[in-house]
Amino acid sequence: MKKTILILTLIAPGLAFGFWGKGKNKGDHKKHKNPAKKVEMLSKKLNLTADQKTKVLAIHQESQATNKELKKNKMKTLREEMQAMLKADASAEALRAKHKEIESVQAQLSDNRFDKMLKIRALLTPEQKEKFVKMRKNFEKKFKKGRKKNK
């Protein structure tokens, strides 16, 4: 009995990490941080011209720089301030005000993503737009499915 328990305690963590640590898409999120890889993926699916690739890359790089600034500086600072306020037992009004600031930055990030999509869409031919819409639908399905799994 003791041997069985000992064996299980040694094997169980390895199995758990094996199942959770090696997801099918593990590491895929990193490729989406590289604008050149995003453009390559779009190019393959939409058959972008060289001119379109150049313009889409510029759009991605501009968007990434803007969002990086918002995420790293403003959002990080706001979240740290919120944590400090929670620890310090700040008033509900103060916490709500800080929450509103965080929501404002999140809304700005969302608007930036939407603006980027509109800029890219403006470069596409009607056929490419059709494929682009299908791509976005598939992404949204996968995103919603992934979110349901995590709940």
N, C-alpha and C positions, 0 to 999 in steps of 0.2 A: 504494500500500500504506500509506504513512504517513498519507495523508488518511483512509483507511478506519479505521485505528486511532484517529486523532484524533477522528473523528466518533463512533465507538463509545464512546470514553472520555467524550465529552460527553453522549451520549444515554443510555447504560446506567444511570447513577445516577438520571436522571429517570424512566426506565421503572420501575426498581425501587421508587422512592418512590411512584410512581403506583399500582403494584400493592399495595404493603404499606401505604402511608399512607392509602389511601382504602378501607378495609374497608367492607363493606355495613353493619355495625353499629357503625362507628366513632363513639364518643361516646355510645353508648347506655348505657354503664355509669354515666355521670354522672346520668342521670335516676333511677337507683336509689338515689342518695344523698339525694334529696329525698323526705321522708316523704309529702308531699302528692301527689307524682306516683305514688308506690307505691300510695297509697290510691285514686287515680283509676284506675290500671290494674286494681286488684282490683275496684273498683266496676263497671267496664265488663264485666269477665269474670264477675263473680258477682252482679251486680245488687244491690249493697248498699243498704240503706235509709239514710236520713240519720243515724239514730241509730248504725247499724253503722259508717258512715264516720267519725263523730266518735270512737267508741271505738277503731277500728282506727288512726286517726291518732294518738291518744294512746299507744297501744301502740308504734307505730313510733317516735314521738319519744322515749319513755322508753328504748327499746332502743338507739336511735341515741346518746343521751347517755351511756348506760352503756358501750357498746362504744367510743365515741370516746375516752373516758377510758382504757380498757384499751389500745387501740391506740396512741394518741398518747403516753401517758406510760409505762406499764409495758412494753409490747412494744418500743417504740422504745429505751428504756433497756436492756432485756435484750439486744437485738440489737447495740447499740453496745458493750455490755460483752463480748459474745461475740466481736465483731470485734477488740476490743482484746486479749482473751485469746489469740486465734489469732495475732495479730501478735507478742505477747509470748512465744509458745511455752509456753503454760500446760500443765499436766499433763493427761493424758487424763481423770483423775478430775474435775478442776476443770471441764473442758469438758463432760463428761457431766452434771455437776450443773447447769451453766448451761443446757444443752440441756433438762434436765428442767423447769427453771423456765419456759422458753419454751413447752414442750409443755403445761404447766399453764395458762398464759394462753390458749393456743390452744384448749384444752379448755373453758375458761371461756367464750370467745367462741362456741364451738360450742353449749354448753349454753344460752347466752343466745339464740341463734338458734332453738334448739328450743323454748325456753320461749315466745318470741314467737309461734312458729307455733301452739303449743298455746292460747295466749290468744286468738289470732285465730280459731282453729278453734272455740273454745267459743262464739263469738258467731254462728256460722253456722247456718242452717237445714239440714235434711238434704239438700235439693237443692243448696244452695250447697256443702256439704261434698263432695258427689260431684264437682262442678266443680273444687273446690279440689284434690282428690286428683289429678284429671286434669292440672291445671295443674302441680302439683309433679312428676308423672311426666314431663311434657314438658320441664320445666326440667332435671330430672336427666339426661334423654337429651341435651339440648343441652349441658349442662355436661360430661358424659362425652365427648361427641363433640369438644368444644372442647379438652379436656385431651389427647385422643389426638392431635389435630392438632399440639399444641405439643410433643409428645415426639419 
